[in-house]
């Protein structure tokens, strides 16, 4: 996996511009969370779609960037979280156990007219 590290607020404008040419995926990862670590492992084990840029945000180290992502793309902050950016907007976001390569492949291959969030059910304790 060739992640592009997201470590500067100015990169968000780059992402918006890049997403006009190809889909961009942002993976928000908490290095302190076991669920986030498992999601990262799953992402790194499966083949990801070509023609898509993949950004990695260590949100513990760069928390202000995570907040700006929530504001810029009108999403609720979660971790771990995947955002698909197309034409400068977040067209899909999913978190926790909902993160999968299959969903990323499906979302980057389609054009979504309306931004959406996948609802998921967390297991009961």
C-alpha positions as CSV (number, residue, x, y, z in Angstrom):
1,X,0.0,0.0,0.0
2,X,1.4,3.4,-1.0
3,X,-0.3,5.8,1.4
4,X,0.2,9.5,0.9
5,X,0.7,11.0,4.3
6,X,-1.8,13.7,5.2
7,X,0.1,16.0,7.5
8,X,-0.6,19.5,6.4
9,X,-3.8,21.5,6.2
10,X,-2.9,22.8,2.8
11,X,-3.1,19.2,1.4
12,X,-6.9,19.4,1.8
13,X,-7.1,21.9,-1.0
14,X,-4.9,19.6,-3.1
15,X,-7.2,16.7,-2.4
16,X,-10.2,18.7,-3.5
17,X,-8.4,19.6,-6.8
18,X,-7.1,16.0,-7.3
19,X,-10.6,14.6,-6.8
20,X,-11.8,16.5,-9.9
21,X,-9.6,14.2,-11.9
22,X,-9.8,10.9,-10.0
23,X,-11.3,9.6,-6.8
24,X,-9.4,10.3,-3.6
25,X,-9.8,8.2,-0.4
26,X,-8.8,9.5,3.0
27,X,-8.3,7.0,5.8
28,X,-8.4,8.6,9.2
29,X,-6.6,6.3,11.6
30,X,-6.1,6.4,15.4
31,X,-2.9,4.7,16.4
32,X,-4.4,4.2,19.8
33,X,-7.4,2.2,18.7
34,X,-7.5,-1.5,18.0
35,X,-10.5,-1.3,15.7
36,X,-8.6,1.3,13.7
37,X,-5.5,-0.9,13.5
38,X,-7.6,-3.9,12.3
39,X,-9.2,-1.7,9.6
40,X,-5.7,-0.5,8.4
41,X,-4.5,-4.1,8.3
42,X,-7.5,-5.2,6.2
43,X,-7.0,-2.2,3.8
44,X,-3.3,-3.1,3.4
45,X,-3.9,-6.8,2.7
46,X,-6.4,-6.5,-0.1
47,X,-5.8,-5.0,-3.6
48,X,-7.1,-1.5,-3.8
49,X,-8.6,0.1,-7.0
50,X,-6.1,1.6,-9.4
51,X,-6.7,5.2,-10.5
52,X,-7.5,6.3,-6.9
53,X,-5.3,8.3,-4.5
54,X,-5.1,7.0,-1.0
55,X,-4.3,9.4,1.9
56,X,-3.5,8.4,5.4
57,X,-4.1,10.6,8.4
58,X,-2.6,9.8,11.8
59,X,-5.3,11.7,13.6
60,X,-3.5,11.5,17.0
61,X,-0.5,13.4,15.6
62,X,-2.6,15.7,13.3
63,X,-5.9,16.2,15.2
64,X,-6.5,19.8,13.7
65,X,-6.5,18.3,10.2
66,X,-9.1,15.8,11.3
67,X,-11.3,18.6,12.5
68,X,-10.8,20.5,9.3
69,X,-11.8,17.4,7.3
70,X,-15.0,17.2,9.2
71,X,-15.7,20.9,8.5
72,X,-14.6,21.0,4.8
73,X,-16.4,17.8,3.8
74,X,-19.4,18.1,6.1
75,X,-18.9,14.8,7.9
76,X,-19.1,13.8,11.6
77,X,-15.6,13.0,13.0
78,X,-15.1,9.3,13.6
79,X,-12.1,7.0,13.8
80,X,-11.4,4.9,12.0
81,X,-13.1,6.5,9.1
82,X,-12.9,6.3,5.3
83,X,-14.0,9.2,3.1
84,X,-14.3,9.0,-0.7
85,X,-13.8,12.4,-2.3
86,X,-15.0,13.2,-5.8
87,X,-15.3,16.6,-7.5
88,X,-14.2,18.3,-4.3
89,X,-16.9,16.7,-2.1
90,X,-17.2,13.8,0.2
91,X,-19.6,11.4,-1.7
92,X,-19.3,8.5,0.8
93,X,-18.0,7.9,4.3
94,X,-18.0,4.9,6.6
95,X,-16.4,4.1,9.9
96,X,-15.4,1.3,12.3
97,X,-16.6,-2.2,11.2
98,X,-18.1,-0.9,8.0
99,X,-14.7,-0.2,6.4
100,X,-13.9,-2.7,3.6
101,X,-12.0,-2.7,0.4
102,X,-15.1,-3.9,-1.4
103,X,-17.0,-0.8,-0.4
104,X,-14.1,1.4,-1.5
105,X,-13.9,-0.3,-4.8
106,X,-17.7,0.1,-5.3
107,X,-17.7,3.8,-4.3
108,X,-14.7,4.8,-6.3
109,X,-16.1,3.1,-9.4
110,X,-19.5,4.9,-9.4
111,X,-20.7,8.5,-9.6
112,X,-22.7,9.4,-6.6
113,X,-25.0,12.4,-7.1
114,X,-25.7,12.8,-3.4
115,X,-23.2,12.5,-0.5
116,X,-24.1,9.7,1.8
117,X,-23.0,7.9,4.9
118,X,-23.4,4.2,5.3
119,X,-25.2,3.3,8.5
120,X,-23.8,0.4,10.4
121,X,-24.7,-1.7,13.4
122,X,-22.1,-2.0,16.0
123,X,-22.1,-5.3,17.9
124,X,-23.7,-5.3,21.3
125,X,-21.6,-6.1,24.3
